[in-house]
Amino acid sequence: MEEEDQRKVTDLVIEVVRRLLSQQNPQNASPNSPHFSQSLRYALRILSSRLTPSVSPDADAVAESIKRRLATQGNSSDALTFADLYTKFASKNGPGSVNNKWAVLYLLKIISEDRKNAISGMDSLVFLPNLGLNDDEMGNDLRVLNAKENREKAWKNGVLLVSKDPENLREISFREFGNLVEEENEVTEEVLVRDVLYACQGIDGKYVKFDSNLDGYALSDLIKVPRATRTIVRKLCELGWLFRKVKGYISESMDRFPAEDVGTVGQAFCAALQDELSEYYKLLAVLEAQSTNPIPLVSENASSGNYLSLRRLSVWFAEPMVKMRLMAILVDKCKALRGGAMAGAIHLHAQHGDPLVHDFMRRLLRRVCSPLFEMVRSWVLEGELEDIFAEFFIVGQPVKAESLWREGYRLHAGMLPLFISQSIAQRILRTGKSINFLRVCCDDRGWADAATEAVAAAGVTTRRGGLGYGETDALESLVMEAAKRIDKHLLDVIYKRYKFKEHCLAIKRYLLLGQGDFVQYLMDIVGPELSEPANTISSFKLAGLLESAIRSSNAQYDDPDILDRLRVKMMPHGTGDRGWDVFSLEYDARVPLDTVFTESVMTRYLRIFNFLWKLRRVEHALIGAWKTMKPNCLTSHVYTKLQHAVKLQLLSTLRRCQVLWDEMNHFVTNLQYYIMFEVLEVSWSNFSNEMEVAKDLDDLLAAHEKYLYSIVEKSLLGERSQTLYKSLFVLFDLILQFRSHADRFYEGIHELQARTAESSLSSQDKNKSRQTKDKSSEPGSWIREGRKALTQRASEFLQNMGQELDALATEYKSLLEGFLTELPVQQHVDLKFLLFRLDFTEFYTRQHATM
């Protein structure tokens, strides 16, 4: 069919040439004529040439150009007629219509211009009968003139006409250029292309080899190639240098695996790089297949040929070059990194505006972060720390059960990638810790149901690979739901199963002396025992007394488990210490409560107990002194038996003792009220409220720490109140000294009363007198020398006691003044309430002002 069409076209061309030649000379139209043969060859060459006009194939533009030319020539009616015809011509589509309308219009336009040239006397330059001229010089000059004139007309009409090349000058120029290229190149471009492809695979080619001095692939200087060729080869071989770096890193890392410095994240990184290299290998395979096709000459139509040149290779390598450069940068960054630190370093390069780079990095990071997200999933939902190579941002260490929560696990900031925020990391850490705490310390398995509910609420899957890079919202949702449910379950176990609130209240009642009847009875029964030297006191006896105090007070109705935890503790003591100095109570907080009541916490409770015990002891001593000092008939009977001067002296001493007791009692009572109500009760109320709103164990620990810190600071036990604390204990010791002095004073009064009574009975009963005489012979007896001597000894005793009371009062006044002076400068604001209570009437302030 094609041969028949070609024959028909040839017949038509012959007919056109014959008719054109017969118009001027019928003899030239004969098929045997040399003019006919030459004209036919020229026509066939023109029709079979590949020259195309350098104008846009726009039919509307050509039609507009024709219409404009007709209008400028004054043929307005022809222009309108042409416009109407073109509209009909352009509207015809479908079977039987002309497809290439632009070519038809362009042909008509060229023919019209050729006719005009023929009319103007230049027909010998265009029409076929004039192609047989042998005058080359005249022909060349006329062709130049014709080309110039046609270009001017074409630009005026908006269409560019390409001049014809009857002598094939273009092909001659192309052949000359090809010969010049062969002379300047010792190596053909096909060979260089193959060598570049080898270099891009890390293999030395025949001419392009790796130069260790230059640290890259280069074309030998001994080979003669143009500078442009050498430059483009060097640029293309950069891809081979980058490939060599990436491939070397992968090989080195996989050879070292399973070394700790590679890890699973590093292995995933190498696998992701290897996948990218696999795609790179596929591209090279396609390019190698194309490189076998010969590169066409410049004169040939090479625009759509399936061949590979260096310039085409540079286009093919544009995208792989970007990816390979990025992989080489990542390789350099990650050489000394592993785990989360490696993922974070790669993530930094994902923040890029280029969509190609962004998509590439997301694909790479999803592979790299897969082990990391699997560790997160396993830790949050199962409490398992699957981190063989120390890559996770949570680090565990073997500890005792009581230290599991505080010291068992911690965040490793260096392994925390940037795409996981610090707050989410803390929640991840706490959620896994809660599961392990429930499993190890509480022997509980209810966390598994809570984890299942969290997965359902978050809408994620529990299978491996369910989470990945870029799914930050899904990760946060899972962590939040798991943390909320597991933390709630943990607090329920602590509150209900292990009765945390009841144990806190028990510590407040017994270690902080909040159970008044128990404390009072305990102090009464252990007082005589604690007055003995510390090294002579039996802990077993004190434990029995503690048991008696429990049974004799409302403490007996408490939970047996709580009472079983309350024990006597004797602190280390030295020579001269009394039982009061070393006695204390302790509370046995077992697992899991020892997570809150740690050894350091119980040490602080012990300090508070010692302070409160000393305060209660001072209060107890003042109460005992009051029992001794209260007026009774024996004391009043002494008044009637003494001389007036001694009586006045006794009354003065009693009054001073009573006044000093009142001052001391005022101080101790107000201090006791401040400690019990302003410190202990207020702190407990705040702690109870914070326990109710606590959402996790960390909140509970923080609330308890705040509670304990508040008591320590407000009770003058903090580091900032050490000076005030020492002054307070000196005051306590002085009050205890006053108690001893008061006891000795009233013992002397009672002895004076007894001796006075014996002196009165001696004159009435001789038998009694002889007995009294025998007693009076004892050394130190007040009535040995008679009534006068008794009065003198009483006066001396009262004088000595008065002087001691004055000394005690002076020292107490000085110490109290110093204590009150230091209170306003304390940093804790609640201590101002203590000053307000102690000096409510501003008595001490006015007294200090008058001095």
Secondary structure, DSSP 8 states (H G I E B T S, - for coil): -HHHHHHHHHHHHHHHHHHHHHTT-GGGGSTT-HHHHHHHHHHHHHHH-----SS---HHHHHHHHHHHHHHTT-HHHHHHHHHHHHHHHH--STTS-S-HHHHHHHHHHHHHHHHHIIIIIHHHHSGGGGG---HHHHHHHHHHHHHHHHHHHHHHT-------TT-HHHHHHHHHHHHHHHH-SS-HHHHHHHHHHHTTT---SSEEEETTTTEEEE-TTS---HHHHHHHHHHHHHHHHHHHHHHHHHHHHHHTTSTTTHHHHHHHHHHHHHHHHHHHHHHHHHHHHHTS----TTS--SS-S---HHHHHHHTHHHHHHHHHHHHHHHHHTT--HHHHHHHHHHTT--S-HHHHHHHHHHHHHHTHHHHHHHHHHHHH-----TTS-SSEEE----GGGHHHHSEEE-GGG--TTS-HHHHHHHHHHHHHHHHHHHTS---THHHHHHHHHHHHT---STTSS-TT-HHHHHHHHHHHHHHHHHHHHHIIIIIS-HHHHHHHHHHHTS---HHHHHHHHHHHHHHHTSBGGG--HHHHHHHHHHHHHTSGGGGS-HHHHHHEEEEE----TT-BHHHHEEEEE---TTGGGTS-HHHHHHHHHHHHHHHHHHHHHHHHHHHHHHHS--HHHHHHHHHS-HHHHHHHHHHHHHHHHHHHHHHHHHHHHHHIIIIIIIIHHHHHHHHHHHH--SHHHHHHHHHHHHHHHHHHTT-SGGGHHHHHHHHHHHHHHHHHHHHHHHHHHHHHHHHHHHHHHHHHTT-HHHHHHHHHHHTSTT-TTTT-HHHHHHHHHHHHHHHHHHHHHHHHHHHHHHHHHHHHGGG-S-TTHHHHHHHHTTT-HHHHHHHH-
